[in-house]
Amino acid sequence: MKRTVFIRLLFHLTIAMVVITLLVGALVYRYTNMMLKEEVLGTNTELLDQTRKIVEQALGEVQQMASSLALNSEVQKSVWLPWNLEEEYRFLKSTSDLFTDRINSSNYLHSIYLYSAINQKLIFGSGITDLSDFAYREGLQRFLGNRSASAWEAASLDSASGSDNVISFYFTVPILDVQKKGALLINLKEDVLYNAVVNTNKRKLGNVAILNSEGEVLSYNDKDRLLTRFDQADIERIQREKEGYFIETIGGVPTLVSYMTSSFNGWVYLTLNPYDEVFKRSKEVIRTTLIISLIALLLGIVLMVLVSRTYYRPVKRMVQAISAHMDKPLPGVPYKDEFGFIGESINHLFNENEEFKAKFRGQEMILRDHVLVNLLSGKGTDPDEMLRQLQYYQLGLDPEQFIVLVVRIHLEEAGDASENAEQVRNLMHFQIRTICEETMAAYGKGVYVSQFHKHDVIIMNTGQWEEHNQALEKAKELAHRMIAGVTGQMEGVALTVGIGGNYRKVSDISLSYNEAVEALLYEQLAGVGSILSIHDMQVNRASRNRFIAYRNQVDKLLADLKTGSLDKALQTKDQIIDQLHRDTQFGFSYKHMMLTHLLNSLVAVRVELVQKDDSHEEERRWYADFAKLQNLDEIRGWIGLVLEQTAGELQSKRENKNVEVIEKLVDYIRQHYREPIGLQTLADLVFMNGNYLSKVFKEVTGQTFMDFLTEIRFAEACRMLDDTERNINEIAELTGFGQKQNLIRTFKKMTGQTPTEYRNREVMERLNEEN
């Protein structure tokens, strides 16, 4: 060794000095660059945000106008009725005038068109045009061909006065009509909207562009140039990141592109700034920094030579001392310098001993964990051997009296699968274990097992408490303090603890573990962060009368649902959930049984009354969704949605059935009008309430039952007066009026004449025709 450490130290220091110099220069340049960039980006973000608000305000007004026009009765007529200009044109004229008024009242509007699929024409402020002659035909056909209810796109139309650039908004009429019987087209003047943005921001905005969600240019001072600036990857990046910036070479010039995506409609707002102009000052800073760094580097090298000589002397003396006390050189040990020689000498003395210790500890930890796994899984067959292993591996447990606590950990970021997130989760689990072990130390002996079947497990000794109930209370107290300690120190973490039974033998630890896991199954009812003891579930069993009372409430809910009283059904549902939440005497198993009974009853109602031919897919989905619910609040909301869905389906089924029932009753009336028919008679035939039948009859036929029956009897009486020679009493009897006075009263009301006057008038008219 000839001054190897000295040369290497000098070389390393020189490299470190160069790296530090370059790093300082890079950091200064980066900081200056970042400050300038933040200033420019902040200005651009403010500019884009102001532009977005102005444009979205104008777009919102256009969408509100489109909704208002779509609901207008004249516009509805123009869509649905044929356009026969020779017979009727007032609604077309009103629609045209309405469009003209809207255009005149706004500076942004260029034109408004209404397309009718029935007429294959469009109406606008100046008249009517065929679809084949329509200037914006291609855009309209694209909108009609897709399934969206509205769309925005840019368009340009060449006219005698030049090219008109517009932003077009398409909207279905009627609203949300999937068949698109009609469509509104509202064109915004792009230049007017662009100038409004310029005036509002009080600066020249020639580098601001607006693109739609597909990357199509909607507004820019030079659209042809902008279309060549970005490739598809840049557009996809803008759509993915929503807001930010990137540097793109445009026409050979590096350009800073700032962008912002609107949450209102997905449009993209861009600004373009030449990169060299923005960061011109940063280059001057880096030149100055490099000059100063080079001077400092030269001075540093001189100092390093002097300092290295001083610090090499102790190393040289240490090597000489080791060589003097060593009988023979290290056999077959390669080393390059003094530090290697010193290190290998020390490793030679302790290496074998340390390797032996490491192997022993590793095997001992594996065997220790294996013993705990056997205790929890119940695989240990010999109790004496299990006790011997407890003592040998110093697990910190007494040989008798155990309670097992199973801890379920809920982390907010559990869905993240990245490597960094996995490290964070492992660190959080370690922190949770530390807190729990510190809390457990105050309650005597116990051992903590991490991630056994996806749960953390605590085996707790309870021999210091003589009474069984006292041991269970101490286990609950431990669980409560662990939950409080973890949630108090770690944000976004929640624990649910299941507590098994108290057992004496070590071989029964697996029984207590299985009971704790069973208790955790009721977390859905108790909610995250609760303490669930299998002992409480076994003791607090509800009586049969209490369960029957809950079932009666379910029967009342179903009765209200079947009769169309959705509000009452929802109120009863809330009462059931509230009682289950407050009822401490009703065990979790019974609560789960009660909710399952409610779900089964709703499924039965749907299968029995709705009877849709969907292979019961909806009912299977209900069971799957119910199993995913976490607490009673989620169950309350989900059952409410199921009730509303079922009530809507029942109402639709009921309305269709009412039409069929009324049609059958009309046929019955036409066949039996001569008989004394009453409303109650018809109600009894179809098993309906009389008042409800009267309401449904008028909704379907447009007439009351009595008016409909009288009209049929009156028509038959007129026929018999014209075609037969029967007297008034016979006609009254044969047509169902019964008495002569009823027939006369009806004729006076209908014609202003008596039946005799009506017959004589007919006779006189025939005689006059013969003469």
C-alpha positions in Angstrom: 0.0 0.0 0.0 1.6 3.2 -1.2 -0.5 6.1 0.1 -3.6 4.6 -1.5 -6.1 6.1 1.0 -4.6 9.5 0.6 -4.9 9.3 -3.3 -8.4 7.9 -3.1 -9.5 10.5 -0.5 -8.1 13.3 -2.6 -9.8 11.9 -5.7 -13.1 11.5 -3.9 -13.0 14.9 -2.4 -12.3 16.4 -5.8 -15.2 14.5 -7.3 -17.4 15.6 -4.4 -16.4 19.2 -4.9 -17.1 19.1 -8.6 -20.5 17.5 -8.0 -21.4 20.0 -5.3 -20.4 22.9 -7.6 -22.5 21.5 -10.4 -25.4 20.7 -8.0 -25.4 24.2 -6.6 -25.4 25.6 -10.1 -28.2 23.3 -11.1 -30.2 24.1 -8.0 -29.8 27.9 -8.5 -30.8 27.5 -12.1 -33.7 25.3 -11.2 -34.9 27.6 -8.4 -34.7 30.6 -10.7 -36.4 28.7 -13.5 -39.1 27.4 -11.1 -39.8 30.9 -9.7 -40.2 32.4 -13.2 -42.2 29.4 -14.3 -44.5 29.7 -11.3 -45.0 33.4 -12.0 -45.9 32.7 -15.6 -48.0 29.7 -14.8 -49.9 31.7 -12.1 -50.6 34.5 -14.5 -51.7 31.9 -17.2 -53.9 30.0 -14.7 -55.6 33.2 -13.6 -56.1 34.1 -17.3 -57.5 30.7 -18.2 -59.8 30.6 -15.2 -61.2 34.1 -16.1 -61.7 32.9 -19.7 -63.3 29.7 -18.5 -65.8 31.5 -16.3 -66.8 33.9 -19.1 -67.2 31.1 -21.6 -69.1 28.8 -19.2 -71.4 31.7 -18.3 -72.3 32.2 -21.9 -72.6 28.4 -22.5 -74.8 28.1 -19.4 -77.1 30.8 -20.8 -77.3 29.0 -24.1 -78.1 25.6 -22.4 -80.8 27.3 -20.3 -82.2 29.0 -23.4 -82.2 25.6 -25.2 -84.1 24.0 -22.3 -86.6 26.8 -22.3 -87.1 26.6 -26.0 -87.4 22.8 -25.9 -90.3 23.2 -23.4 -92.1 25.8 -25.4 -95.5 24.6 -26.8 -95.0 26.2 -30.2 -91.6 24.5 -30.5 -93.2 21.2 -29.5 -95.8 21.6 -32.2 -93.2 22.4 -34.8 -91.5 19.1 -34.0 -94.5 16.8 -33.8 -97.0 18.3 -36.3 -96.7 18.2 -40.1 -95.8 21.5 -41.7 -98.8 22.2 -44.0 -98.4 25.8 -44.8 -101.7 26.0 -46.8 -103.8 25.0 -43.8 -102.1 26.0 -40.7 -98.8 28.0 -40.2 -99.3 30.1 -37.1 -97.3 27.9 -34.8 -94.4 27.9 -37.4 -94.6 31.7 -37.5 -94.6 31.9 -33.7 -91.6 29.6 -33.6 -89.8 31.7 -36.2 -90.6 34.9 -34.3 -89.5 33.3 -31.0 -86.1 32.5 -32.5 -85.8 36.0 -34.0 -86.5 37.6 -30.6 -84.0 35.4 -28.8 -81.3 36.3 -31.4 -82.0 40.0 -31.2 -81.9 40.0 -27.4 -78.3 38.5 -27.3 -75.0 39.7 -28.7 -73.6 36.2 -28.7 -76.2 34.4 -30.8 -75.6 34.0 -34.5 -78.6 31.8 -35.4 -81.2 29.3 -34.1 -82.6 26.4 -36.0 -85.2 23.8 -35.2 -85.1 20.4 -37.0 -88.2 18.2 -37.3 -87.6 14.5 -38.2 -91.2 14.2 -39.2 -91.0 17.0 -41.8 -87.2 16.5 -42.6 -87.0 20.3 -42.6 -85.6 23.1 -40.4 -87.2 26.3 -39.3 -85.3 29.5 -38.3 -85.8 33.2 -38.0 -85.9 33.8 -41.8 -88.0 30.9 -42.8 -87.8 27.1 -43.5 -85.2 25.1 -45.3 -84.8 21.5 -46.3 -82.2 19.3 -44.6 -80.4 18.8 -47.9 -79.9 22.5 -48.3 -78.9 23.1 -44.7 -75.4 24.7 -44.3 -74.7 22.8 -41.0 -76.1 19.5 -42.3 -73.0 17.4 -41.5 -72.9 18.5 -37.9 -76.6 18.0 -37.4 -76.4 14.5 -38.9 -73.5 13.6 -36.6 -75.6 14.7 -33.6 -78.7 12.8 -34.8 -76.6 9.7 -35.2 -75.2 9.5 -31.7 -77.0 8.8 -28.4 -76.1 12.0 -26.5 -78.8 14.5 -25.6 -76.7 17.5 -26.3 -73.4 18.4 -28.0 -71.0 21.2 -28.7 -68.8 21.7 -31.8 -67.1 24.4 -33.9 -68.3 25.2 -37.4 -67.4 27.6 -40.2 -69.6 28.8 -43.0 -68.5 30.6 -46.1 -70.8 33.5 -47.1 -70.8 36.4 -49.4 -69.5 38.6 -46.5 -66.7 36.2 -45.6 -66.3 33.2 -43.3 -68.5 33.0 -40.2 -67.0 31.0 -37.4 -69.5 29.8 -34.9 -69.7 27.5 -31.9 -72.8 25.2 -32.3 -74.9 23.7 -29.5 -77.2 20.8 -30.4 -80.1 19.9 -28.0 -82.8 17.2 -28.4 -86.5 18.1 -28.6 -88.4 16.8 -26.6 -85.7 16.9 -23.8 -83.8 13.6 -23.4 -85.6 12.0 -26.4 -83.5 9.1 -27.4 -85.3 8.8 -30.8 -84.5 12.5 -31.5 -87.8 13.5 -33.1 -86.4 17.0 -33.2 -83.3 19.0 -32.4 -82.4 22.6 -31.6 -79.2 24.1 -33.1 -78.0 27.3 -31.5 -75.0 29.0 -33.1 -72.8 31.3 -31.0 -70.7 34.0 -32.7 -67.2 32.9 -32.0 -65.5 36.3 -32.7 -68.0 38.1 -30.4 -67.4 35.6 -27.6 -63.7 35.8 -28.1 -63.7 39.6 -28.0 -65.8 39.5 -24.8 -63.0 37.4 -23.2 -60.4 39.9 -24.4 -62.3 42.9 -23.1 -63.0 41.3 -19.7 -59.4 40.3 -19.1 -58.2 43.8 -20.2 -55.2 42.5 -22.1 -54.3 41.0 -25.4 -55.3 37.4 -25.5 -54.2 36.4 -28.9 -52.6 33.2 -27.5 -55.7 31.8 -25.7 -57.5 28.9 -27.4 -60.6 26.9 -26.6 -60.9 23.2 -27.5 -63.8 20.8 -26.9 -63.4 17.5 -25.0 -62.4 15.7 -28.2 -59.5 18.1 -29.0 -61.5 20.0 -31.7 -60.6 23.7 -31.9 -63.6 25.8 -31.0 -62.1 29.3 -30.7 -58.7 30.7 -31.6 -57.4 33.6 -33.7 -55.7 31.2 -36.1 -57.3 27.7 -36.1 -55.2 26.4 -39.0 -52.0 27.0 -37.0 -53.3 25.5 -33.8 -54.4 22.3 -35.4 -50.7 21.6 -36.3 -49.3 22.3 -32.9 -50.2 19.2 -30.9 -50.2 15.5 -31.6 -52.7 13.0 -30.2 -50.5 12.2 -27.2 -50.5 15.8 -26.1 -54.3 16.0 -26.3 -54.7 12.7 -24.4 -52.3 14.1 -21.7 -54.4 17.3 -21.4 -57.6 15.3 -21.1 -56.0 13.0 -18.4 -54.3 15.6 -16.2 -57.1 18.3 -16.4 -54.7 21.2 -15.4 -51.0 21.8 -15.9 -48.4 22.7 -18.5 -45.8 21.2 -20.8 -43.1 22.4 -23.2 -43.6 21.7 -26.9 -41.4 22.6 -29.9 -43.7 24.6 -32.2 -42.3 25.7 -35.5 -38.8 25.1 -34.2 -39.4 27.3 -31.2 -39.8 25.9 -27.7 -43.2 27.0 -26.3 -44.6 26.8 -22.8 -48.2 25.5 -23.0 -50.5 26.0 -20.0 -53.8 24.3 -20.0 -57.0 23.9 -17.9 -59.9 21.5 -18.4 -63.4 22.6 -17.4 -65.4 20.4 -15.1 -68.5 22.0 -16.6 -68.3 20.4 -20.1 -64.8 19.1 -20.5 -63.5 21.9 -22.7 -59.8 22.7 -22.7 -58.4 26.2 -22.4 -54.8 26.8 -23.6 -52.2 29.6 -23.5 -49.0 29.6 -25.5 -45.8 31.5 -24.4 -42.4 31.4 -26.1 -40.1 29.5 -23.7 -36.9 31.6 -24.4 -38.7 34.8 -23.6 -40.1 33.5 -20.3 -36.8 32.1 -19.0 -34.3 34.5 -20.6 -33.1 35.7 -17.1 -32.5 32.2 -15.8 -29.7 31.7 -18.4 -27.9 34.9 -17.2 -28.1 33.6 -13.6 -26.6 30.2 -14.5 -23.6 31.9 -16.3 -22.8 33.9 -13.2 -23.2 30.8 -11.0 -20.9 28.7 -13.1 -18.1 31.3 -13.1 -18.3 31.7 -9.3 -18.4 27.9 -8.9 -15.3 27.3 -11.0 -13.4 29.8 -8.9 -14.6 28.1 -5.7 -13.6 24.7 -7.2 -10.0 25.7 -7.8 -9.6 27.1 -4.3 -11.3 24.0 -2.9 -8.8 21.6 -4.6 -5.8 23.5 -3.1 -7.4 23.2 0.4 -8.2 19.5 -0.1 -4.6 18.7 -0.8 -3.6 20.3 2.5 -6.4 18.8 4.6 -6.0 15.3 3.1 -2.4 15.1 4.2 -3.4 15.9 7.8 -6.2 13.4 8.1 -4.2 10.5 6.5 -1.7 10.4 9.3 -4.0 8.7 11.9 -5.0 6.0 9.4 -1.4 5.2 8.6 -0.5 4.8 12.3 -3.6 2.5 12.9 -2.4 0.2 10.0 1.0 0.0 11.5 -0.4 -0.9 15.0 -2.6 -3.7 13.6 0.2 -5.2 11.6 2.5 -5.2 14.6 0.0 -7.2 16.7 -0.9 -9.7 14.0 1.1 -12.9 14.0 0.5 -13.7 10.3 -1.3 -11.9 7.5 -4.9 -12.6 6.7 -5.1 -15.8 4.6 -6.7 -15.2 1.2 -8.3 -11.9 2.2 -8.2 -9.3 -0.6 -8.1 -5.6 0.3 -7.2 -2.5 -1.8 -6.3 0.1 0.8 -5.8 0.8 4.5 -9.5 0.9 5.3 -10.1 -2.5 3.7 -7.2 -4.0 5.7 -8.7 -2.6 9.0 -12.2 -3.8 8.2 -11.2 -7.2 7.1 -9.1 -7.7 10.2 -12.1 -6.9 12.5 -14.5 -9.0 10.4 -12.1 -11.9 10.6 -12.4 -11.9 14.4 -16.2 -11.7 14.7 -17.6 -13.0 11.5 -18.2 -16.6 12.4 -19.7 -15.8 15.8 -22.1 -13.3 14.2 -23.2 -15.6 11.5 -24.1 -18.3 14.0 -26.1 -15.8 16.1 -28.0 -14.6 13.1 -28.9 -18.0 11.9 -30.1 -19.0 15.4 -32.3 -16.0 15.8 -33.9 -16.4 12.4 -34.8 -20.0 13.1 -36.0 -19.2 16.5 -38.4 -16.4 15.2 -39.8 -18.8 12.6 -40.4 -21.5 15.1 -41.9 -19.0 17.6 -44.4 -17.7 14.9 -45.2 -21.3 14.0 -46.2 -22.1 17.6 -48.6 -19.1 17.7 -50.1 -20.1 14.4 -50.7 -23.7 15.7 -52.3 -22.2 18.9 -54.8 -20.1 16.9 -55.6 -22.7 14.2 -56.0 -25.5 16.8 -53.4 -27.8 15.2 -51.6 -28.6 18.4 -52.6 -32.1 19.6 -50.6 -32.5 22.8 -51.4 -29.9 25.5 -48.2 -30.8 27.4 -46.1 -30.2 24.3 -47.8 -26.9 23.7 -47.1 -25.7 27.3 -43.4 -26.7 26.9 -43.1 -24.7 23.7 -44.7 -21.7 25.4 -42.0 -21.8 28.1 -39.1 -22.6 25.7 -39.8 -19.7 23.2 -40.7 -17.3 26.0 -43.9 -16.2 24.4 -45.0 -14.3 27.5 -48.1 -16.3 28.3 -49.3 -18.1 31.4 -50.4 -21.7 30.8 -54.0 -21.1 31.8 -57.0 -18.7 31.3 -57.1 -17.0 27.8 -59.3 -14.6 25.8 -58.6 -14.0 22.2 -59.2 -10.5 20.6 -59.3 -10.2 16.8 -58.6 -6.8 15.3 -59.9 -5.7 11.9 -58.0 -2.7 10.6 -59.6 -0.2 8.2 -57.2 2.1 6.2 -58.5 4.9 4.0 -55.9 4.3 1.2 -56.4 0.5 1.1 -57.3 0.6 -2.6 -53.8 1.9 -3.7 -51.7 -1.0 -5.1 -48.4 0.9 -5.7 -45.1 -0.2 -4.1 -44.8 3.0 -2.2 -48.4 2.6 -0.8 -47.6 -1.0 0.3 -44.6 0.3 2.3 -46.8 3.0 3.9 -49.4 0.3 4.8 -46.7 -1.9 6.4 -45.4 1.1 8.4 -49.0 1.9 9.6 -49.5 -1.8 10.6 -46.3 -1.7 12.6 -47.3 1.6 14.3 -50.8 0.1 15.1 -49.1 -3.0 16.6 -46.8 -0.8 18.7 -49.7 1.2 20.1 -51.7 -2.0 20.9 -48.7 -3.7 22.6 -48.1 -0.7 24.8 -51.8 -0.6 25.8 -51.8 -4.4 26.4 -48.8 -4.2 28.7 -51.0 -2.5 31.3 -53.4 -5.5 31.5 -50.9 -8.3 32.2 -49.4 -10.9 29.9 -50.3 -11.3 26.3 -49.0 -11.7 22.8 -49.7 -9.9 19.5 -49.9 -11.8 16.2 -49.9 -9.7 13.0 -51.8 -10.6 9.8 -53.1 -14.0 10.8 -55.8 -14.7 8.1 -55.8 -10.9 7.2 -56.5 -9.9 10.9 -54.3 -9.0 13.8 -54.8 -11.2 16.9 -54.2 -10.7 20.6 -54.0 -13.6 23.0 -54.6 -12.3 26.4 -54.1 -13.9 29.8 -57.0 -13.5 32.2 -55.9 -15.5 35.2 -55.4 -12.4 37.4 -59.2 -11.9 37.4 -61.1 -14.6 39.2 -64.6 -13.9 37.9 -65.5 -14.8 34.4 -67.5 -11.5 33.8 -64.7 -9.4 35.2 -62.3 -11.0 32.7 -64.7 -10.2 29.8 -65.0 -6.6 31.0 -61.3 -6.2 31.1 -61.0 -7.5 27.6 -63.6 -4.9 26.5 -61.7 -2.2 28.3 -58.5 -3.2 26.6 -60.3 -3.1 23.2 -61.7 0.3 23.9 -58.3 1.7 24.9 -56.6 0.2 21.8 -59.2 1.8 19.5 -58.9 5.2 21.3 -55.1 5.1 21.2 -54.9 4.2 17.5 -57.6 6.6 16.3 -56.2 9.4 18.5 -52.7 9.0 17.1 -53.3 7.9 13.5 -55.6 9.8 11.1 -57.7 7.8 8.7 -57.4 4.5 10.6 -60.3 2.7 12.3 -60.4 -0.6 14.3 -63.1 -3.0 14.9 -62.5 -5.6 17.7 -64.1 -9.0 18.1 -63.8 -10.7 21.5 -64.0 -14.5 22.0 -64.9 -16.5 25.0 -62.8 -17.0 28.2 -61.2 -20.4 28.3 -58.9 -22.1 30.7 -56.8 -24.5 28.6 -54.2 -23.6 26.1 -55.7 -26.0 23.6 -58.9 -23.9 23.7 -57.3 -20.8 22.3 -58.5 -21.7 18.8 -62.1 -21.9 20.1 -61.8 -18.3 21.5 -60.2 -17.2 18.2 -63.1 -18.7 16.1 -65.7 -17.0 18.3 -63.9 -13.6 18.0 -63.9 -14.0 14.2 -67.6 -14.9 14.3 -68.4 -11.8 16.3 -66.7 -9.7 13.6 -69.3 -10.9 11.1 -71.8 -8.5 12.8 -69.7 -5.4 12.0 -72.2 -4.7 9.2 -74.8 -4.0 11.9 -72.7 -2.5 14.6 -70.6 -0.3 12.3 -66.8 0.2 11.9 -65.1 1.1 15.2 -67.3 -1.1 17.4 -66.4 -3.7 20.0 -68.2 -7.1 19.4 -68.2 -9.7 22.1 -69.5 -13.2 21.4 -70.6 -13.4 25.0 -72.9 -10.4 24.6 -74.5 -12.0 21.5 -75.2 -15.2 23.3 -76.6 -13.5 26.4 -78.7 -10.7 24.9 -81.1 -12.9 22.9 -84.5 -11.3 22.1 -87.7 -13.0 23.1 -90.0 -14.5 20.5 -92.6 -11.8 21.1 -90.1 -9.0 20.3 -89.2 -10.7 17.0 -92.9 -11.1 16.1 -93.4 -7.4 16.8 -90.6 -6.5 14.3 -92.2 -8.9 11.8 -95.6 -7.2 12.2 -93.9 -3.9 11.3 -92.5 -5.5 8.2 -96.0 -6.8 7.3 -97.3 -3.2 7.7 -94.5 -1.9 5.5 -95.4 -4.4 2.8 -99.1 -3.6 3.0 -98.4 0.1 2.6 -96.1 -0.6 -0.4 -98.7 -2.8 -2.1 -101.4 -0.1 -1.7 -99.2 2.6 -3.1 -98.5 4.4 0.2 -94.8 4.8 -0.4 -94.4 7.6 2.2 -95.9 5.4 4.9 -93.7 2.5 3.8 -90.6 4.7 4.0 -91.6 6.0 7.4 -92.2 2.4 8.7 -88.7 1.4 7.3 -87.1 4.3 9.3 -88.9 3.2 12.4 -87.6 -0.4 12.1 -84.0 0.8 11.5 -84.2 3.3 14.4 -85.5 0.6 16.8 -82.9 -1.9 15.7 -80.2 0.8 16.3 -81.5 1.7 19.8 -82.6 -1.8 20.9 -79.8 -3.1 23.2 -81.8 -6.2 24.2 -82.1 -7.4 20.6 -78.9 -9.4 19.7 -76.9 -8.9 16.6 -77.8 -12.3 15.2 -81.5 -11.5 15.6 -81.0 -8.1 14.0 -79.3 -9.7 11.1 -82.1 -12.2 10.9 -84.7 -9.4 11.0 -83.0 -7.4 8.1 -82.7 -10.6 6.1 -86.4 -11.2 6.6 -87.2 -7.7 5.4 -85.1 -8.3 2.3 -86.7 -11.6 1.6 -90.1 -10.0 1.9 -89.3 -7.3 -0.6 -88.0 -9.9 -3.0 -91.2 -11.9 -2.6 -93.3 -8.8 -3.3 -91.4 -8.1 -6.5 -91.6 -11.7 -7.7 -95.3 -11.9 -6.9 -96.6 -8.5 -8.1 -94.1 -7.0 -10.6 -93.4 -10.3 -12.4 -90.8 -9.0 -14.9 -89.2 -11.5 -17.3 -85.6 -10.8 -16.4 -84.7 -14.3 -15.0 -84.7 -12.7 -11.4 -81.4 -10.9 -12.1 -82.6 -7.9 -10.1 -83.4 -10.0 -7.1 -80.0 -11.7 -7.2 -78.4 -8.2 -7.5 -80.3 -7.1 -4.3 -78.8 -10.0 -2.3 -75.3 -9.2 -3.6 -75.6 -5.5 -2.9 -77.0 -6.1 0.6 -74.0 -8.2 1.6 -71.7 -5.3 0.7 -73.4 -2.8 3.1 -71.2 -1.7 6.0 -73.6 -0.3 8.7 -77.2 0.5 9.5 -77.1 3.9 7.9 -76.1 2.4 4.6 -78.8 -0.3 5.0 -81.4 2.4 5.7 -80.5 4.3 2.5 -80.3 1.2 0.3 -83.7 -0.2 1.5 -85.2 3.2 0.8 -84.0 3.0 -2.8 -85.4 -0.5 -3.2 -88.7 0.6 -1.8 -88.9 3.5 -4.3 -88.0 1.2 -7.2 -90.5 -1.4 -6.2 -93.3 1.2 -5.7 -92.6 2.7 -9.1 -92.8 -0.8 -10.7 -96.1 -1.6 -8.8 -97.6 1.8 -9.8 -96.8 1.1 -13.5 -98.2 -2.4 -13.2 -101.3 -1.0 -11.5 -101.9 1.7 -14.1 -101.7 -0.9 -16.9 -104.1 -3.1 -15.1 -106.6 -0.3 -14.5 -106.9 0.3 -18.3 -107.6 -3.4 -18.9 -110.2 -3.4 -16.1 -112.1 -0.3 -17.4 -112.1 -1.7 -20.9 -113.8 -4.8 -19.6 -116.3 -2.8 -17.6 -117.2 -0.7 -20.7 -118.0 -3.8 -22.6 -120.1 -5.0 -19.7 -122.0 -1.7 -19.6 -122.7 -1.9 -23.4 -124.2 -5.4 -22.9 -126.2 -4.8 -19.7 -127.2 -1.1 -20.0 -130.9 -2.2 -20.0 -130.5 -3.6 -16.5 -130.3 -1.4 -13.3 -126.5 -1.0 -13.2 -124.9 1.0 -10.3 -121.3 2.0 -9.6 -121.1 -0.4 -6.7 -122.2 -3.3 -8.9 -119.2 -2.7 -11.2 -116.9 -2.2 -8.2 -118.0 -5.6 -6.8 -117.3 -7.2 -10.2 -113.6 -6.1 -10.2 -113.1 -6.2 -6.4 -112.4 -2.4 -6.1 -113.5 0.4 -3.8 -116.4 2.4 -5.3 -114.7 5.8 -5.0 -111.4 4.5 -6.4 -113.2 2.9 -9.3 -115.1 6.2 -10.1 -111.8 8.0 -10.1 -110.1 5.5 -12.4 -113.1 5.3 -14.7 -113.0 9.0 -15.4 -109.2 9.0 -15.9 -109.5 6.3 -18.5 -112.7 7.2 -20.4 -112.8 11.0 -19.7 -116.4 10.6 -18.4 -118.0 9.8 -15.2 -119.7 6.4 -14.9 -123.2 7.9 -14.8 -122.6 10.1 -17.8 -121.2 7.2 -19.9 -124.2 5.0 -19.0 -126.8 7.7 -19.7 -125.2 8.5 -23.1 -125.5 4.8 -24.1 -129.1 4.6 -23.0 -130.0 7.9 -24.6 -128.5 6.8 -28.0 -130.6 3.6 -27.9 -133.7 5.5 -27.0 -133.2 7.9 -30.0 -132.8 4.8 -32.2 -136.0 3.3 -31.0 -138.0 6.5 -31.4 -136.8 6.8 -35.0 -137.1 3.1 -36.1 -140.0 1.7 -34.0 -143.5 2.5 -33.0 -143.1 1.6 -29.4 -144.6 4.0 -26.8 -142.6 6.1 -24.3 -143.2 3.7 -21.4 -141.9 0.7 -23.3 -138.8 2.6 -24.6 -138.0 3.8 -21.1 -138.2 0.2 -19.8 -136.2 -1.3 -22.7 -133.4 1.2 -22.5 -132.8 1.0 -18.8 -134.4 4.3 -17.8 -137.1 2.4 -15.9 -139.7 5.1 -15.6 -141.1 7.4 -18.2 -140.2 10.5 -16.2 -136.5 9.5 -16.2 -136.5 9.3 -20.0 -138.3 12.6 -20.5 -136.0 14.3 -18.1 -132.9 13.0 -20.0 -134.3 14.1 -23.4 -135.1 17.6 -22.1 -131.5 17.8 -20.8 -129.9 16.5 -24.0 -132.1 18.0 -26.7 -134.4 20.5 -25.0 -137.4 18.5 -26.2 -139.6 15.7 -24.9 -139.4 12.2 -26.5 -142.8 12.8 -28.2 -141.6 16.1 -29.7 -138.4 14.5 -30.8 -140.3 11.7 -32.6 -142.9 14.1 -34.2 -140.0 16.3 -35.5 -138.5 13.3 -37.2 -141.8 12.4 -38.7 -142.4 15.9 -40.0 -139.0 16.0 -41.5 -139.6 12.8 -43.4 -143.0 14.0 -44.7 -141.5 17.2 -46.0 -138.7 15.3 -47.8 -141.4 13.1 -49.5 -143.5 16.1 -50.6 
